[in-house]
Amino acid sequence: MTISKQSARNTRTMTATLMLSVIVAGCGSADQSSNATTTSTTSTDITNAQLSDKSVSCTDYAGALTATATDVQNRNSFAAATTITANGNSCTIASNAVPNHDFNATGRFATQFRPQSQSYTVPANPTLATGPTALSLQYDNAVFLNGVKLDLLAAGCFGVGNGAIGCHNMNSPYRYDPMGGSNKFGADEHNAHTQPDGTYHYHGNPLALFAQANPTTSSPVVGFAADGFPIFGSYISDEGTIRKAKSSYQLKSGSRNGGPGGSYDGTFIDDWVYVAGSGDLDACNGMEQNGSYGYVVTDTYPHVLGCFTGTPDASFRKGR
């Protein structure tokens, strides 16, 4: 089993291939219900790598990954370390939360970046729940294959405190979208910033992880949501035509009634409404590709996922 990644570091193209000895079902003959644990004895440098694998099973990504990244504004360099372990029916993705690319060239981080020690577990064979689970501030949403997490929701709402933090009631209206055009959350060139403890995390498209323009094939898997379903990059194959997937959330028309007033422009997540069939994706921002369900990164809200189609694993619960 191989994982190959395209790297454009220093304008050169590099393919890194990691040979894995995976003994769980899907990569070998062993029963996937076993408790076998698979890791790699070698590591692969994925600095500035673009992913290419489309396997929907987390077990196919087992291995140790390293990278070097620089906090550009603060001129500090960090060594990234991510380990993906296949544990029979689940996978554990552990990392120090250092990305595999330079960051913070354009950000306005409220807190300086700090490496972390984080670990997430996802089911290797995710299943659809009886109904969707809403996103909340209590759970991280996903972890990408470079070990950096996805945390889509802002803790800021119009009219609550200073609007940047403190809005913990999920029923509060006018919650800011950190990816909205008028946001004040200081995201950098990778749609990411830091939390109060210095944890770097994405709020939208992890731009460095897959080809962003004119790819010749559909996008790869770039991470796994908390419920175990894969996250694909933006490009899908539409009967052989490679194009970006379209979200089925549409901006409301007219102006807001109360609150901040003004036209619906995407500043708040309330500005959007799901319109079934208006795009390619369901309410959770997912679709089937080649017979397998997964979420898809989109240019517009909800950016990566709008809800969980499966059941999020408890390891994604914050402050556990």
ChimeraX commands (.cxc) that place a marker at each C-alpha (Angstrom):
marker #1 position 0.00,0.00,0.00 radius 0.5
marker #1 position 1.39,3.41,-0.91 radius 0.5
marker #1 position 0.70,6.99,-0.16 radius 0.5
marker #1 position 2.07,9.36,-2.77 radius 0.5
marker #1 position 2.04,13.10,-2.35 radius 0.5
marker #1 position 3.02,15.93,-4.69 radius 0.5
marker #1 position 5.29,18.60,-3.22 radius 0.5
marker #1 position 5.93,21.97,-4.82 radius 0.5
marker #1 position 8.50,23.17,-2.34 radius 0.5
marker #1 position 10.95,25.63,-3.88 radius 0.5
marker #1 position 9.01,25.26,-7.16 radius 0.5
marker #1 position 10.25,21.70,-7.50 radius 0.5
marker #1 position 7.99,18.66,-7.81 radius 0.5
marker #1 position 8.64,15.77,-5.48 radius 0.5
marker #1 position 6.73,12.54,-5.06 radius 0.5
marker #1 position 7.08,10.90,-1.69 radius 0.5
marker #1 position 5.99,7.28,-1.53 radius 0.5
marker #1 position 5.51,5.56,1.78 radius 0.5
marker #1 position 5.45,1.77,1.75 radius 0.5
marker #1 position 3.21,0.49,4.51 radius 0.5
marker #1 position 2.74,-2.99,5.86 radius 0.5
marker #1 position -0.98,-2.83,6.62 radius 0.5
marker #1 position -2.53,-6.00,7.91 radius 0.5
marker #1 position -6.15,-4.94,8.35 radius 0.5
marker #1 position -8.89,-5.80,5.87 radius 0.5
marker #1 position -8.84,-3.66,2.76 radius 0.5
marker #1 position -5.03,-3.77,2.66 radius 0.5
marker #1 position -4.43,-7.39,3.54 radius 0.5
marker #1 position -6.13,-10.61,4.39 radius 0.5
marker #1 position -6.60,-10.15,8.12 radius 0.5
marker #1 position -10.08,-9.74,9.62 radius 0.5
marker #1 position -10.82,-6.07,10.12 radius 0.5
marker #1 position -12.53,-6.83,13.41 radius 0.5
marker #1 position -9.20,-7.86,14.91 radius 0.5
marker #1 position -7.30,-5.70,17.35 radius 0.5
marker #1 position -4.18,-5.64,15.19 radius 0.5
marker #1 position -2.33,-2.35,15.35 radius 0.5
marker #1 position -0.47,-1.08,12.32 radius 0.5
marker #1 position 2.20,1.59,12.35 radius 0.5
marker #1 position 5.21,2.35,10.21 radius 0.5
marker #1 position 8.81,2.01,11.27 radius 0.5
marker #1 position 9.85,4.81,8.93 radius 0.5
marker #1 position 8.63,8.37,8.49 radius 0.5
marker #1 position 7.88,10.42,5.42 radius 0.5
marker #1 position 8.62,14.11,5.05 radius 0.5
marker #1 position 5.48,15.81,3.72 radius 0.5
marker #1 position 6.70,19.40,3.87 radius 0.5
marker #1 position 4.57,21.34,1.37 radius 0.5
marker #1 position 3.13,18.10,0.05 radius 0.5
marker #1 position -0.10,17.94,-1.91 radius 0.5
marker #1 position -2.05,14.77,-1.26 radius 0.5
marker #1 position -3.13,12.40,-4.03 radius 0.5
marker #1 position -4.62,9.26,-2.45 radius 0.5
marker #1 position -8.39,8.75,-2.74 radius 0.5
marker #1 position -8.83,5.78,-0.42 radius 0.5
marker #1 position -11.82,6.30,1.87 radius 0.5
marker #1 position -10.40,4.00,4.57 radius 0.5
marker #1 position -8.31,5.64,7.27 radius 0.5
marker #1 position -6.34,2.40,7.61 radius 0.5
marker #1 position -4.68,3.03,4.26 radius 0.5
marker #1 position -2.93,6.11,5.65 radius 0.5
marker #1 position -1.18,4.42,8.57 radius 0.5
marker #1 position 2.32,5.75,9.02 radius 0.5
marker #1 position 4.54,8.40,10.53 radius 0.5
marker #1 position 4.74,11.82,8.88 radius 0.5
marker #1 position 7.10,14.72,9.47 radius 0.5
marker #1 position 7.46,18.23,8.12 radius 0.5
marker #1 position 9.06,21.59,8.78 radius 0.5
marker #1 position 6.96,24.75,9.01 radius 0.5
marker #1 position 7.70,28.39,9.74 radius 0.5
marker #1 position 5.51,30.94,11.50 radius 0.5
marker #1 position 6.36,33.61,8.97 radius 0.5
marker #1 position 5.52,36.74,10.94 radius 0.5
marker #1 position 7.22,35.53,14.10 radius 0.5
marker #1 position 10.14,33.92,12.24 radius 0.5
marker #1 position 9.94,30.72,14.26 radius 0.5
marker #1 position 10.40,27.28,12.73 radius 0.5
marker #1 position 8.76,24.11,13.99 radius 0.5
marker #1 position 9.06,20.37,13.36 radius 0.5
marker #1 position 5.72,18.75,12.57 radius 0.5
marker #1 position 5.03,15.18,13.67 radius 0.5
marker #1 position 1.92,13.15,12.85 radius 0.5
marker #1 position 1.34,9.45,13.44 radius 0.5
marker #1 position -1.62,7.58,11.96 radius 0.5
marker #1 position -2.21,4.19,13.54 radius 0.5
marker #1 position -4.67,1.56,12.31 radius 0.5
marker #1 position -6.26,-0.23,15.26 radius 0.5
marker #1 position -8.50,-2.85,13.69 radius 0.5
marker #1 position -11.86,-1.10,13.43 radius 0.5
marker #1 position -10.52,2.39,14.05 radius 0.5
marker #1 position -7.63,4.71,13.36 radius 0.5
marker #1 position -5.87,7.12,15.70 radius 0.5
marker #1 position -4.38,10.32,14.31 radius 0.5
marker #1 position -1.97,11.90,16.78 radius 0.5
marker #1 position 0.05,15.04,16.14 radius 0.5
marker #1 position 1.68,18.12,17.61 radius 0.5
marker #1 position -0.66,20.32,15.53 radius 0.5
marker #1 position 2.19,21.81,13.49 radius 0.5
marker #1 position 1.11,22.06,9.83 radius 0.5
marker #1 position 3.16,20.75,6.94 radius 0.5
marker #1 position 3.43,24.21,5.39 radius 0.5
marker #1 position 4.58,27.67,6.39 radius 0.5
marker #1 position 1.82,29.75,7.94 radius 0.5
marker #1 position 0.83,33.14,9.35 radius 0.5
marker #1 position 2.26,35.26,6.55 radius 0.5
marker #1 position -0.96,37.28,6.42 radius 0.5
marker #1 position -2.76,36.30,9.63 radius 0.5
marker #1 position -3.68,38.46,12.60 radius 0.5
marker #1 position -3.41,35.85,15.31 radius 0.5
marker #1 position -4.66,36.95,18.73 radius 0.5
marker #1 position -2.45,34.29,20.34 radius 0.5
marker #1 position 0.97,33.18,19.20 radius 0.5
marker #1 position 1.15,29.69,17.76 radius 0.5
marker #1 position 2.16,26.86,20.10 radius 0.5
marker #1 position 2.65,23.16,19.33 radius 0.5
marker #1 position 0.18,20.84,21.05 radius 0.5
marker #1 position -0.30,17.18,21.90 radius 0.5
marker #1 position -3.56,16.03,20.34 radius 0.5
marker #1 position -5.03,12.67,19.41 radius 0.5
marker #1 position -8.23,11.76,17.58 radius 0.5
marker #1 position -9.81,8.39,16.84 radius 0.5
marker #1 position -12.11,7.73,13.88 radius 0.5
marker #1 position -13.98,4.55,12.91 radius 0.5
marker #1 position -12.47,2.70,9.99 radius 0.5
marker #1 position -15.94,1.72,8.78 radius 0.5
marker #1 position -18.22,4.70,9.48 radius 0.5
marker #1 position -21.97,4.26,9.24 radius 0.5
marker #1 position -24.81,6.65,8.58 radius 0.5
marker #1 position -26.72,7.67,11.69 radius 0.5
marker #1 position -30.51,7.73,11.82 radius 0.5
marker #1 position -30.31,11.49,11.48 radius 0.5
marker #1 position -27.66,14.20,11.21 radius 0.5
marker #1 position -25.84,15.58,14.25 radius 0.5
marker #1 position -25.52,19.36,14.36 radius 0.5
marker #1 position -22.11,20.97,14.71 radius 0.5
marker #1 position -21.42,22.53,18.09 radius 0.5
marker #1 position -18.71,24.29,20.03 radius 0.5
marker #1 position -18.28,21.17,22.14 radius 0.5
marker #1 position -16.65,19.13,19.38 radius 0.5
marker #1 position -13.81,19.60,16.94 radius 0.5
marker #1 position -15.10,18.73,13.49 radius 0.5
marker #1 position -12.33,16.81,11.78 radius 0.5
marker #1 position -8.62,16.22,11.51 radius 0.5
marker #1 position -6.69,16.57,8.27 radius 0.5
marker #1 position -3.97,14.18,7.18 radius 0.5
marker #1 position -1.28,16.69,8.11 radius 0.5
marker #1 position -2.46,16.43,11.74 radius 0.5
marker #1 position -4.14,19.85,11.95 radius 0.5
marker #1 position -7.75,19.93,13.11 radius 0.5
marker #1 position -10.83,21.56,11.61 radius 0.5
marker #1 position -12.93,23.73,13.94 radius 0.5
marker #1 position -15.50,25.50,11.80 radius 0.5
marker #1 position -17.65,27.42,14.24 radius 0.5
marker #1 position -16.79,30.74,15.81 radius 0.5
marker #1 position -17.54,31.42,19.47 radius 0.5
marker #1 position -18.55,34.94,18.49 radius 0.5
marker #1 position -22.02,36.31,17.82 radius 0.5
marker #1 position -23.25,39.80,17.09 radius 0.5
marker #1 position -24.39,41.49,20.28 radius 0.5
marker #1 position -22.68,39.03,22.62 radius 0.5
marker #1 position -19.69,40.55,24.42 radius 0.5
marker #1 position -17.23,41.98,21.93 radius 0.5
marker #1 position -18.55,39.69,19.19 radius 0.5
marker #1 position -15.37,37.63,19.02 radius 0.5
marker #1 position -15.77,35.18,21.91 radius 0.5
marker #1 position -18.23,34.16,24.60 radius 0.5
marker #1 position -21.19,33.08,22.47 radius 0.5
marker #1 position -21.63,29.54,23.77 radius 0.5
marker #1 position -25.39,29.23,23.32 radius 0.5
marker #1 position -25.81,27.45,20.00 radius 0.5
marker #1 position -29.28,28.97,19.64 radius 0.5
marker #1 position -27.90,32.51,19.64 radius 0.5
marker #1 position -28.60,34.29,16.33 radius 0.5
marker #1 position -26.05,35.99,14.15 radius 0.5
marker #1 position -23.08,33.72,14.80 radius 0.5
marker #1 position -20.16,34.97,12.76 radius 0.5
marker #1 position -18.74,32.80,9.99 radius 0.5
marker #1 position -14.93,33.00,10.36 radius 0.5
marker #1 position -14.74,32.61,6.58 radius 0.5
marker #1 position -17.25,35.40,5.95 radius 0.5
marker #1 position -16.03,38.39,4.00 radius 0.5
marker #1 position -16.51,40.80,6.89 radius 0.5
marker #1 position -15.10,38.60,9.64 radius 0.5
marker #1 position -12.57,39.76,12.19 radius 0.5
marker #1 position -10.97,36.47,13.14 radius 0.5
marker #1 position -7.54,37.02,11.63 radius 0.5
marker #1 position -7.29,33.87,9.49 radius 0.5
marker #1 position -4.08,33.49,7.51 radius 0.5
marker #1 position -3.46,32.54,3.89 radius 0.5
marker #1 position -4.48,28.94,4.69 radius 0.5
marker #1 position -7.87,29.82,6.18 radius 0.5
marker #1 position -6.51,29.07,9.64 radius 0.5
marker #1 position -5.59,30.86,12.85 radius 0.5
marker #1 position -4.91,30.05,16.51 radius 0.5
marker #1 position -7.16,29.42,19.48 radius 0.5
marker #1 position -6.51,31.06,22.88 radius 0.5
marker #1 position -4.12,28.22,23.78 radius 0.5
marker #1 position -2.16,28.68,20.55 radius 0.5
marker #1 position -3.63,25.70,18.67 radius 0.5
marker #1 position -3.48,26.19,14.91 radius 0.5
marker #1 position -6.68,25.04,13.20 radius 0.5
marker #1 position -8.48,25.45,9.89 radius 0.5
marker #1 position -11.85,27.14,9.41 radius 0.5
marker #1 position -12.20,26.25,5.75 radius 0.5
marker #1 position -10.35,24.96,2.71 radius 0.5
marker #1 position -6.89,23.65,3.74 radius 0.5
marker #1 position -5.46,25.17,0.59 radius 0.5
marker #1 position -1.99,23.64,0.71 radius 0.5
marker #1 position -3.19,20.03,0.83 radius 0.5
marker #1 position -4.57,19.58,-2.69 radius 0.5
marker #1 position -4.37,21.16,-6.15 radius 0.5
marker #1 position -6.46,24.33,-6.24 radius 0.5
marker #1 position -6.53,25.07,-9.96 radius 0.5
marker #1 position -7.02,23.04,-13.13 radius 0.5
marker #1 position -6.46,19.52,-11.76 radius 0.5
marker #1 position -6.73,16.69,-14.26 radius 0.5
marker #1 position -8.50,14.37,-11.83 radius 0.5
marker #1 position -10.91,14.61,-8.93 radius 0.5
marker #1 position -9.51,15.74,-5.59 radius 0.5
marker #1 position -7.98,13.36,-3.06 radius 0.5
marker #1 position -8.99,12.58,0.49 radius 0.5
marker #1 position -7.51,15.30,2.70 radius 0.5
marker #1 position -8.75,14.23,6.12 radius 0.5
marker #1 position -11.43,12.52,8.17 radius 0.5
marker #1 position -14.42,13.99,9.97 radius 0.5
marker #1 position -15.16,13.15,13.58 radius 0.5
marker #1 position -17.67,10.53,12.44 radius 0.5
marker #1 position -15.05,8.75,10.33 radius 0.5
marker #1 position -16.27,9.74,6.90 radius 0.5
marker #1 position -13.55,11.03,4.57 radius 0.5
marker #1 position -13.16,14.64,3.49 radius 0.5
marker #1 position -12.36,15.20,-0.18 radius 0.5
marker #1 position -10.88,18.26,-1.80 radius 0.5
marker #1 position -13.07,20.51,-3.94 radius 0.5
marker #1 position -12.93,18.87,-7.37 radius 0.5
marker #1 position -15.31,16.12,-8.43 radius 0.5
marker #1 position -15.74,14.17,-11.65 radius 0.5
marker #1 position -19.05,15.04,-13.30 radius 0.5
marker #1 position -19.34,12.32,-15.93 radius 0.5
marker #1 position -15.70,12.82,-16.77 radius 0.5
marker #1 position -15.64,16.60,-16.46 radius 0.5
marker #1 position -13.47,17.75,-13.54 radius 0.5
marker #1 position -15.06,20.69,-11.76 radius 0.5
marker #1 position -15.58,22.12,-8.29 radius 0.5
marker #1 position -18.44,20.74,-6.24 radius 0.5
marker #1 position -21.18,23.24,-5.44 radius 0.5
marker #1 position -22.63,23.70,-1.98 radius 0.5
marker #1 position -26.42,23.51,-1.70 radius 0.5
marker #1 position -26.49,26.40,0.77 radius 0.5
marker #1 position -27.66,29.67,-0.74 radius 0.5
marker #1 position -27.52,33.23,0.55 radius 0.5
marker #1 position -30.90,34.48,1.67 radius 0.5
marker #1 position -32.33,37.35,-0.33 radius 0.5
marker #1 position -33.11,40.76,1.05 radius 0.5
marker #1 position -31.99,42.23,4.35 radius 0.5
marker #1 position -31.71,40.95,7.89 radius 0.5
marker #1 position -34.71,41.64,10.10 radius 0.5
marker #1 position -33.18,43.03,13.29 radius 0.5
marker #1 position -29.79,42.32,14.82 radius 0.5
marker #1 position -26.99,43.88,12.80 radius 0.5
marker #1 position -29.31,44.71,9.90 radius 0.5
marker #1 position -27.87,44.98,6.41 radius 0.5
marker #1 position -28.04,42.62,3.47 radius 0.5
marker #1 position -27.41,38.90,3.73 radius 0.5
marker #1 position -23.78,38.74,2.64 radius 0.5
marker #1 position -22.34,35.69,4.41 radius 0.5
marker #1 position -20.96,37.51,7.43 radius 0.5
marker #1 position -23.09,35.27,9.65 radius 0.5
marker #1 position -23.94,31.60,9.28 radius 0.5
marker #1 position -27.60,32.67,9.63 radius 0.5
marker #1 position -27.24,34.37,6.24 radius 0.5
marker #1 position -27.32,30.98,4.54 radius 0.5
marker #1 position -30.16,28.53,3.94 radius 0.5
marker #1 position -29.99,24.97,2.65 radius 0.5
marker #1 position -31.85,24.50,-0.64 radius 0.5
marker #1 position -31.99,20.84,-1.56 radius 0.5
marker #1 position -30.95,20.19,-5.14 radius 0.5
marker #1 position -29.49,23.64,-5.71 radius 0.5
marker #1 position -25.97,22.23,-5.63 radius 0.5
marker #1 position -24.18,18.90,-5.64 radius 0.5
marker #1 position -24.08,18.27,-1.91 radius 0.5
marker #1 position -26.46,17.36,0.89 radius 0.5
marker #1 position -27.13,19.40,4.04 radius 0.5
marker #1 position -23.95,18.05,5.67 radius 0.5
marker #1 position -21.93,19.05,2.57 radius 0.5
marker #1 position -21.41,15.47,1.47 radius 0.5
marker #1 position -22.07,13.23,-1.51 radius 0.5
marker #1 position -21.25,9.78,-2.83 radius 0.5
marker #1 position -18.25,9.41,-5.08 radius 0.5
marker #1 position -17.52,6.04,-6.62 radius 0.5
marker #1 position -19.97,4.43,-4.23 radius 0.5
marker #1 position -18.55,5.93,-1.04 radius 0.5
marker #1 position -19.92,8.82,0.98 radius 0.5
marker #1 position -17.69,11.71,2.00 radius 0.5
marker #1 position -17.69,15.42,2.70 radius 0.5
marker #1 position -16.36,17.86,0.11 radius 0.5
marker #1 position -14.47,21.13,0.55 radius 0.5
marker #1 position -16.40,24.01,-1.03 radius 0.5
marker #1 position -15.73,27.65,-1.85 radius 0.5
marker #1 position -18.81,28.80,0.05 radius 0.5
marker #1 position -20.62,27.95,3.28 radius 0.5
marker #1 position -20.45,25.49,4.99 radius 0.5
marker #1 position -16.90,25.21,3.59 radius 0.5
marker #1 position -16.22,21.60,4.64 radius 0.5
marker #1 position -19.20,20.13,6.49 radius 0.5
marker #1 position -22.51,21.46,7.69 radius 0.5
marker #1 position -23.37,18.64,10.09 radius 0.5
marker #1 position -22.31,15.07,10.85 radius 0.5
marker #1 position -23.93,12.35,8.78 radius 0.5
marker #1 position -22.56,9.75,11.18 radius 0.5
marker #1 position -21.86,9.86,14.90 radius 0.5
marker #1 position -18.84,11.92,16.02 radius 0.5
marker #1 position -16.30,10.04,18.11 radius 0.5
marker #1 position -15.89,11.13,21.73 radius 0.5
marker #1 position -12.17,11.81,21.14 radius 0.5
marker #1 position -13.19,14.97,19.27 radius 0.5
marker #1 position -14.95,16.38,22.31 radius 0.5
marker #1 position -13.13,19.49,23.50 radius 0.5
marker #1 position -11.68,19.58,26.99 radius 0.5
marker #1 position -12.02,15.84,27.47 radius 0.5
marker link #1:1,2 radius 0.2
marker link #1:2,3 radius 0.2
marker link #1:3,4 radius 0.2
marker link #1:4,5 radius 0.2
marker link #1:5,6 radius 0.2
marker link #1:6,7 radius 0.2
marker link #1:7,8 radius 0.2
marker link #1:8,9 radius 0.2
marker link #1:9,10 radius 0.2
marker link #1:10,11 radius 0.2
marker link #1:11,12 radius 0.2
marker link #1:12,13 radius 0.2
marker link #1:13,14 radius 0.2
marker link #1:14,15 radius 0.2
marker link #1:15,16 radius 0.2
marker link #1:16,17 radius 0.2
marker link #1:17,18 radius 0.2
marker link #1:18,19 radius 0.2
marker link #1:19,20 radius 0.2
marker link #1:20,21 radius 0.2
marker link #1:21,22 radius 0.2
marker link #1:22,23 radius 0.2
marker link #1:23,24 radius 0.2
marker link #1:24,25 radius 0.2
marker link #1:25,26 radius 0.2
marker link #1:26,27 radius 0.2
marker link #1:27,28 radius 0.2
marker link #1:28,29 radius 0.2
marker link #1:29,30 radius 0.2
marker link #1:30,31 radius 0.2
marker link #1:31,32 radius 0.2
marker link #1:32,33 radius 0.2
marker link #1:33,34 radius 0.2
marker link #1:34,35 radius 0.2
marker link #1:35,36 radius 0.2
marker link #1:36,37 radius 0.2
marker link #1:37,38 radius 0.2
marker link #1:38,39 radius 0.2
marker link #1:39,40 radius 0.2
marker link #1:40,41 radius 0.2
marker link #1:41,42 radius 0.2
marker link #1:42,43 radius 0.2
marker link #1:43,44 radius 0.2
marker link #1:44,45 radius 0.2
marker link #1:45,46 radius 0.2
marker link #1:46,47 radius 0.2
marker link #1:47,48 radius 0.2
marker link #1:48,49 radius 0.2
marker link #1:49,50 radius 0.2
marker link #1:50,51 radius 0.2
marker link #1:51,52 radius 0.2
marker link #1:52,53 radius 0.2
marker link #1:53,54 radius 0.2
marker link #1:54,55 radius 0.2
marker link #1:55,56 radius 0.2
marker link #1:56,57 radius 0.2
marker link #1:57,58 radius 0.2
marker link #1:58,59 radius 0.2
marker link #1:59,60 radius 0.2
marker link #1:60,61 radius 0.2
marker link #1:61,62 radius 0.2
marker link #1:62,63 radius 0.2
marker link #1:63,64 radius 0.2
marker link #1:64,65 radius 0.2
marker link #1:65,66 radius 0.2
marker link #1:66,67 radius 0.2
marker link #1:67,68 radius 0.2
marker link #1:68,69 radius 0.2
marker link #1:69,70 radius 0.2
marker link #1:70,71 radius 0.2
marker link #1:71,72 radius 0.2
marker link #1:72,73 radius 0.2
marker link #1:73,74 radius 0.2
marker link #1:74,75 radius 0.2
marker link #1:75,76 radius 0.2
marker link #1:76,77 radius 0.2
marker link #1:77,78 radius 0.2
marker link #1:78,79 radius 0.2
marker link #1:79,80 radius 0.2
marker link #1:80,81 radius 0.2
marker link #1:81,82 radius 0.2
marker link #1:82,83 radius 0.2
marker link #1:83,84 radius 0.2
marker link #1:84,85 radius 0.2
marker link #1:85,86 radius 0.2
marker link #1:86,87 radius 0.2
marker link #1:87,88 radius 0.2
marker link #1:88,89 radius 0.2
marker link #1:89,90 radius 0.2
marker link #1:90,91 radius 0.2
marker link #1:91,92 radius 0.2
marker link #1:92,93 radius 0.2
marker link #1:93,94 radius 0.2
marker link #1:94,95 radius 0.2
marker link #1:95,96 radius 0.2
marker link #1:96,97 radius 0.2
marker link #1:97,98 radius 0.2
marker link #1:98,99 radius 0.2
marker link #1:99,100 radius 0.2
marker link #1:100,101 radius 0.2
marker link #1:101,102 radius 0.2
marker link #1:102,103 radius 0.2
marker link #1:103,104 radius 0.2
marker link #1:104,105 radius 0.2
marker link #1:105,106 radius 0.2
marker link #1:106,107 radius 0.2
marker link #1:107,108 radius 0.2
marker link #1:108,109 radius 0.2
marker link #1:109,110 radius 0.2
marker link #1:110,111 radius 0.2
marker link #1:111,112 radius 0.2
marker link #1:112,113 radius 0.2
marker link #1:113,114 radius 0.2
marker link #1:114,115 radius 0.2
marker link #1:115,116 radius 0.2
marker link #1:116,117 radius 0.2
marker link #1:117,118 radius 0.2
marker link #1:118,119 radius 0.2
marker link #1:119,120 radius 0.2
marker link #1:120,121 radius 0.2
marker link #1:121,122 radius 0.2
marker link #1:122,123 radius 0.2
marker link #1:123,124 radius 0.2
marker link #1:124,125 radius 0.2
marker link #1:125,126 radius 0.2
marker link #1:126,127 radius 0.2
marker link #1:127,128 radius 0.2
marker link #1:128,129 radius 0.2
marker link #1:129,130 radius 0.2
marker link #1:130,131 radius 0.2
marker link #1:131,132 radius 0.2
marker link #1:132,133 radius 0.2
marker link #1:133,134 radius 0.2
marker link #1:134,135 radius 0.2
marker link #1:135,136 radius 0.2
marker link #1:136,137 radius 0.2
marker link #1:137,138 radius 0.2
marker link #1:138,139 radius 0.2
marker link #1:139,140 radius 0.2
marker link #1:140,141 radius 0.2
marker link #1:141,142 radius 0.2
marker link #1:142,143 radius 0.2
marker link #1:143,144 radius 0.2
marker link #1:144,145 radius 0.2
marker link #1:145,146 radius 0.2
marker link #1:146,147 radius 0.2
marker link #1:147,148 radius 0.2
marker link #1:148,149 radius 0.2
marker link #1:149,150 radius 0.2
marker link #1:150,151 radius 0.2
marker link #1:151,152 radius 0.2
marker link #1:152,153 radius 0.2
marker link #1:153,154 radius 0.2
marker link #1:154,155 radius 0.2
marker link #1:155,156 radius 0.2
marker link #1:156,157 radius 0.2
marker link #1:157,158 radius 0.2
marker link #1:158,159 radius 0.2
marker link #1:159,160 radius 0.2
marker link #1:160,161 radius 0.2
marker link #1:161,162 radius 0.2
marker link #1:162,163 radius 0.2
marker link #1:163,164 radius 0.2
marker link #1:164,165 radius 0.2
marker link #1:165,166 radius 0.2
marker link #1:166,167 radius 0.2
marker link #1:167,168 radius 0.2
marker link #1:168,169 radius 0.2
marker link #1:169,170 radius 0.2
marker link #1:170,171 radius 0.2
marker link #1:171,172 radius 0.2
marker link #1:172,173 radius 0.2
marker link #1:173,174 radius 0.2
marker link #1:174,175 radius 0.2
marker link #1:175,176 radius 0.2
marker link #1:176,177 radius 0.2
marker link #1:177,178 radius 0.2
marker link #1:178,179 radius 0.2
marker link #1:179,180 radius 0.2
marker link #1:180,181 radius 0.2
marker link #1:181,182 radius 0.2
marker link #1:182,183 radius 0.2
marker link #1:183,184 radius 0.2
marker link #1:184,185 radius 0.2
marker link #1:185,186 radius 0.2
marker link #1:186,187 radius 0.2
marker link #1:187,188 radius 0.2
marker link #1:188,189 radius 0.2
marker link #1:189,190 radius 0.2
marker link #1:190,191 radius 0.2
marker link #1:191,192 radius 0.2
marker link #1:192,193 radius 0.2
marker link #1:193,194 radius 0.2
marker link #1:194,195 radius 0.2
marker link #1:195,196 radius 0.2
marker link #1:196,197 radius 0.2
marker link #1:197,198 radius 0.2
marker link #1:198,199 radius 0.2
marker link #1:199,200 radius 0.2
marker link #1:200,201 radius 0.2
marker link #1:201,202 radius 0.2
marker link #1:202,203 radius 0.2
marker link #1:203,204 radius 0.2
marker link #1:204,205 radius 0.2
marker link #1:205,206 radius 0.2
marker link #1:206,207 radius 0.2
marker link #1:207,208 radius 0.2
marker link #1:208,209 radius 0.2
marker link #1:209,210 radius 0.2
marker link #1:210,211 radius 0.2
marker link #1:211,212 radius 0.2
marker link #1:212,213 radius 0.2
marker link #1:213,214 radius 0.2
marker link #1:214,215 radius 0.2
marker link #1:215,216 radius 0.2
marker link #1:216,217 radius 0.2
marker link #1:217,218 radius 0.2
marker link #1:218,219 radius 0.2
marker link #1:219,220 radius 0.2
marker link #1:220,221 radius 0.2
marker link #1:221,222 radius 0.2
marker link #1:222,223 radius 0.2
marker link #1:223,224 radius 0.2
marker link #1:224,225 radius 0.2
marker link #1:225,226 radius 0.2
marker link #1:226,227 radius 0.2
marker link #1:227,228 radius 0.2
marker link #1:228,229 radius 0.2
marker link #1:229,230 radius 0.2
marker link #1:230,231 radius 0.2
marker link #1:231,232 radius 0.2
marker link #1:232,233 radius 0.2
marker link #1:233,234 radius 0.2
marker link #1:234,235 radius 0.2
marker link #1:235,236 radius 0.2
marker link #1:236,237 radius 0.2
marker link #1:237,238 radius 0.2
marker link #1:238,239 radius 0.2
marker link #1:239,240 radius 0.2
marker link #1:240,241 radius 0.2
marker link #1:241,242 radius 0.2
marker link #1:242,243 radius 0.2
marker link #1:243,244 radius 0.2
marker link #1:244,245 radius 0.2
marker link #1:245,246 radius 0.2
marker link #1:246,247 radius 0.2
marker link #1:247,248 radius 0.2
marker link #1:248,249 radius 0.2
marker link #1:249,250 radius 0.2
marker link #1:250,251 radius 0.2
marker link #1:251,252 radius 0.2
marker link #1:252,253 radius 0.2
marker link #1:253,254 radius 0.2
marker link #1:254,255 radius 0.2
marker link #1:255,256 radius 0.2
marker link #1:256,257 radius 0.2
marker link #1:257,258 radius 0.2
marker link #1:258,259 radius 0.2
marker link #1:259,260 radius 0.2
marker link #1:260,261 radius 0.2
marker link #1:261,262 radius 0.2
marker link #1:262,263 radius 0.2
marker link #1:263,264 radius 0.2
marker link #1:264,265 radius 0.2
marker link #1:265,266 radius 0.2
marker link #1:266,267 radius 0.2
marker link #1:267,268 radius 0.2
marker link #1:268,269 radius 0.2
marker link #1:269,270 radius 0.2
marker link #1:270,271 radius 0.2
marker link #1:271,272 radius 0.2
marker link #1:272,273 radius 0.2
marker link #1:273,274 radius 0.2
marker link #1:274,275 radius 0.2
marker link #1:275,276 radius 0.2
marker link #1:276,277 radius 0.2
marker link #1:277,278 radius 0.2
marker link #1:278,279 radius 0.2
marker link #1:279,280 radius 0.2
marker link #1:280,281 radius 0.2
marker link #1:281,282 radius 0.2
marker link #1:282,283 radius 0.2
marker link #1:283,284 radius 0.2
marker link #1:284,285 radius 0.2
marker link #1:285,286 radius 0.2
marker link #1:286,287 radius 0.2
marker link #1:287,288 radius 0.2
marker link #1:288,289 radius 0.2
marker link #1:289,290 radius 0.2
marker link #1:290,291 radius 0.2
marker link #1:291,292 radius 0.2
marker link #1:292,293 radius 0.2
marker link #1:293,294 radius 0.2
marker link #1:294,295 radius 0.2
marker link #1:295,296 radius 0.2
marker link #1:296,297 radius 0.2
marker link #1:297,298 radius 0.2
marker link #1:298,299 radius 0.2
marker link #1:299,300 radius 0.2
marker link #1:300,301 radius 0.2
marker link #1:301,302 radius 0.2
marker link #1:302,303 radius 0.2
marker link #1:303,304 radius 0.2
marker link #1:304,305 radius 0.2
marker link #1:305,306 radius 0.2
marker link #1:306,307 radius 0.2
marker link #1:307,308 radius 0.2
marker link #1:308,309 radius 0.2
marker link #1:309,310 radius 0.2
marker link #1:310,311 radius 0.2
marker link #1:311,312 radius 0.2
marker link #1:312,313 radius 0.2
marker link #1:313,314 radius 0.2
marker link #1:314,315 radius 0.2
marker link #1:315,316 radius 0.2
marker link #1:316,317 radius 0.2
marker link #1:317,318 radius 0.2
marker link #1:318,319 radius 0.2
marker link #1:319,320 radius 0.2
view
